[in-house]
Amino acid sequence: MTRSGRAGRPLGRITRGTTNINRLRRVDRAMAGDRRVRAALDVPQPLAVDLGYGGRPDTAVEMAHRLRAVVPGLSLVGLEIDPDRIVEPRDGVRFALGGFELAGLRPNLVRAFNVLRQYDEAEVDEAWAQMRSALAPGGLIVEGTCDEIGRRHCWVLLDADGPVELTLCWSPTHSDRPSDLAPRLPKALIHRNVPGELVHDLLVAADRAWDRAAGQAAFGPRDRWRVALGMLADDGVPVVVPRGRRVDNMLTVPWSAVHPS
């Protein structure tokens, strides 16, 4: 799958590197608010890695800013496999050459967004394993995909043992229904949105609950989704029902609920 070649050579291959300012704000907000992420970073010298930050370092700097709001002592390193994209340190973030081997670092948190989307599905497990093997004890990986301006995000949370859960996260005012996120599913699932696969069943159930909650539309898409999410839970779908109000609509389920057949 990935190029290893000579010792010390980054694992992976150069991707398009397209990015936009504020593109990854939704996943950043979710990470900063996740007690498991905060627990993983609750160490004397917490280290996070933004893997594959792309043609500009903006999203890495933004990630550091948002996470430091809850983990003030955080160090963040942006890794890119393309040497031409490495820039000088800025805003307390440094940048280095690296791929799925994570440049020999032992991070407590890795964000790898819009990287594996440009690989084949058969390459995902090996890339996951390479990143997982480089984690510090108790470390986590957030691997996923979003649209070009960051209105729709999908990601898998992984720990050292493998995938833990899937999250779909979207702007309430820019998506008509949950299944609109299907084109942004992580590479491990994007080709599985077909009848007979669990992730397809989840999206069908989410759309059905959304339709049943149409009576809440007058109160806005956030309230409508809150009711729809409760309906999914009542129907036995193992969704995570968050407490309190949120800026984004979110659908989170255990990996066992969407694992490819």
C-alpha positions in Angstrom: 0.0 0.0 0.0 2.3 2.7 1.2 5.8 3.5 0.1 8.4 2.6 2.7 11.6 2.2 0.7 14.7 3.4 2.5 14.8 3.6 6.3 13.3 6.8 7.6 11.3 7.5 4.5 7.7 8.7 5.2 5.0 6.1 4.7 2.3 7.1 2.2 2.1 9.0 -1.0 1.5 12.6 -1.9 -2.1 13.6 -2.2 -3.7 16.8 -3.7 -3.3 18.8 -0.5 -6.4 21.0 -1.1 -7.5 22.9 2.1 -9.4 25.9 3.2 -9.3 28.2 6.2 -11.8 27.0 8.9 -12.5 23.8 6.9 -12.1 21.5 9.9 -13.8 23.6 12.6 -16.5 21.0 13.3 -14.1 18.1 14.0 -12.0 20.5 16.1 -15.0 21.5 18.2 -16.0 17.9 18.6 -12.4 16.9 19.7 -12.2 19.8 22.2 -15.5 18.8 23.7 -14.9 15.0 23.9 -13.9 13.8 27.4 -12.0 10.9 25.9 -9.8 13.3 23.8 -9.2 15.5 26.8 -8.3 12.4 28.9 -5.9 11.2 26.2 -4.2 14.7 26.4 -4.2 14.8 30.2 -0.5 13.9 30.4 2.5 16.0 31.4 3.6 16.9 27.9 0.6 16.4 25.6 1.4 16.0 21.9 -1.0 16.1 19.0 -0.3 15.6 15.3 -2.2 16.9 12.3 -1.4 14.4 9.6 -1.6 15.7 6.0 -2.4 19.3 6.6 -2.1 20.0 2.9 -1.0 22.9 0.8 -1.3 25.5 3.6 -0.8 25.1 7.4 -4.0 26.9 8.4 -6.0 24.0 9.7 -3.1 22.7 11.8 -2.8 26.2 13.4 -6.5 26.3 14.0 -6.5 22.8 15.5 -3.8 23.9 18.0 -5.8 27.0 18.9 -9.0 25.2 19.5 -7.5 22.3 21.5 -5.3 24.7 23.6 -8.6 26.3 24.9 -9.1 23.0 26.9 -5.5 21.7 27.0 -3.3 24.9 27.4 0.1 23.0 27.4 -0.6 21.2 24.1 2.2 20.8 21.6 1.1 20.3 18.0 3.1 19.1 15.0 1.8 19.2 11.4 3.1 16.4 9.2 3.2 16.4 5.4 4.6 13.8 3.1 5.4 16.4 0.4 8.7 18.2 1.3 7.6 21.3 -0.6 4.7 21.8 1.8 6.9 22.0 5.0 6.8 25.6 6.4 8.5 27.3 9.3 7.0 27.2 12.7 4.1 29.6 13.4 1.8 30.3 16.3 3.4 27.6 18.4 3.0 24.9 15.8 5.9 23.2 14.1 5.9 21.4 10.8 7.8 18.3 9.6 8.1 15.6 7.0 6.1 12.5 7.8 3.5 10.0 6.8 1.5 7.2 8.5 4.6 6.3 10.6 4.1 9.8 12.2 7.7 10.7 11.8 8.8 8.8 14.8 6.6 10.8 17.2 4.5 9.3 19.9 1.4 11.5 19.9 -1.5 11.4 22.3 -3.9 12.5 19.5 -3.7 12.3 15.7 -6.1 14.0 13.3 -5.9 12.6 9.8 -8.5 14.3 7.6 -9.0 14.1 3.9 -5.9 11.9 3.5 -7.2 8.3 3.1 -10.0 9.6 0.9 -7.5 9.6 -1.9 -6.5 5.9 -1.2 -8.2 2.6 -2.0 -10.5 1.0 0.5 -8.1 -2.0 0.7 -5.3 0.3 2.0 -7.2 1.6 5.0 -6.5 -1.1 7.5 -2.8 -0.9 7.0 -2.7 2.9 7.3 -4.8 2.6 10.5 -2.4 0.0 11.9 0.6 2.1 11.1 -0.8 5.1 12.9 -2.1 3.1 15.8 1.3 1.5 16.4 2.9 5.0 16.8 0.4 6.2 19.4 1.4 7.0 22.9 -0.3 4.8 25.6 -4.0 5.8 25.7 -3.7 7.8 22.4 -6.5 8.3 19.9 -6.9 8.9 16.2 -9.6 10.9 14.4 -9.6 9.9 10.8 -12.2 11.2 8.3 -13.4 13.3 5.5 -15.3 16.6 5.0 -16.6 18.7 2.1 -14.6 21.5 0.6 -15.8 24.3 3.0 -16.4 22.2 6.1 -20.2 22.0 6.3 -20.3 18.1 6.4 -17.8 16.0 8.3 -17.6 12.2 8.9 -14.9 10.5 11.0 -13.9 7.3 12.7 -12.4 7.5 16.2 -9.7 4.8 16.8 -7.6 3.8 19.7 -4.7 1.4 19.9 -7.0 -1.6 19.4 -8.9 -0.4 16.4 -12.0 1.6 15.4 -14.3 2.7 18.2 -17.1 4.7 16.7 -18.3 6.6 13.6 -19.5 10.2 13.8 -21.5 12.2 11.2 -21.5 16.0 11.9 -23.1 18.7 9.8 -24.3 22.2 9.7 -28.0 22.1 10.5 -28.8 24.8 7.9 -26.9 23.4 5.0 -28.1 19.8 4.7 -31.6 18.6 3.9 -31.3 15.2 5.5 -28.7 12.9 7.2 -28.0 10.8 4.1 -26.6 14.0 2.4 -23.4 13.1 4.3 -23.0 9.8 2.4 -20.5 11.2 -0.1 -18.3 12.3 2.8 -18.2 8.9 4.6 -14.6 7.8 5.5 -12.9 5.7 3.0 -13.5 2.5 5.0 -17.3 3.0 4.6 -17.9 5.2 1.5 -18.3 2.3 -0.9 -20.4 0.4 1.6 -23.5 2.6 1.4 -25.4 -0.1 -0.5 -28.3 -2.4 0.6 -27.1 -5.1 2.9 -24.4 -3.0 4.6 -24.9 -1.7 8.1 -23.9 1.9 7.3 -26.6 2.0 4.6 -29.1 0.7 7.2 -28.0 3.5 9.5 -28.5 6.3 6.9 -31.9 4.9 5.9 -33.0 4.8 9.6 -31.7 8.3 10.2 -33.6 9.7 7.2 -36.7 7.9 8.3 -36.5 9.4 11.8 -35.8 12.8 10.3 -39.0 12.5 8.2 -41.0 11.4 11.3 -39.7 14.5 13.1 -41.0 16.9 10.4 -43.5 18.4 12.9 -40.5 20.0 14.7 -39.3 21.8 11.5 -40.9 25.0 12.7 -38.5 25.1 15.6 -35.4 24.8 13.3 -33.2 21.9 12.1 -31.3 21.6 15.4 -34.5 20.9 17.4 -35.8 18.6 14.6 -32.6 16.6 14.7 -32.7 16.4 18.5 -36.1 14.8 18.3 -35.1 12.5 15.4 -32.1 11.3 17.3 -34.3 10.4 20.3 -36.5 8.5 17.9 -33.5 6.5 16.6 -32.6 5.7 20.2 -36.2 4.6 20.9 -36.0 2.4 17.8 -33.0 0.5 19.3 -30.3 2.2 17.1 -27.2 2.5 19.4 -26.8 6.2 18.9 -25.0 8.5 21.4 -27.5 11.2 22.6 -25.4 14.2 23.6 -26.4 16.4 26.5 -27.3 20.1 26.0 -27.6 22.1 22.8 -24.9 21.9 20.1 -23.9 24.1 17.2 -23.7 21.1 14.9 -26.0 18.2 14.3 -24.2 15.0 15.1 -24.9 11.3 14.7 -22.5 8.9 16.6 -22.7 5.1 16.7 -20.3 2.4 17.8 -18.2 0.9 15.1 -20.0 -2.4 15.5 -23.1 -0.7 14.2 -21.5 0.1 10.9 -18.7 -2.4 10.5 -18.4 -3.4 6.8 -19.7 -6.9 6.2 
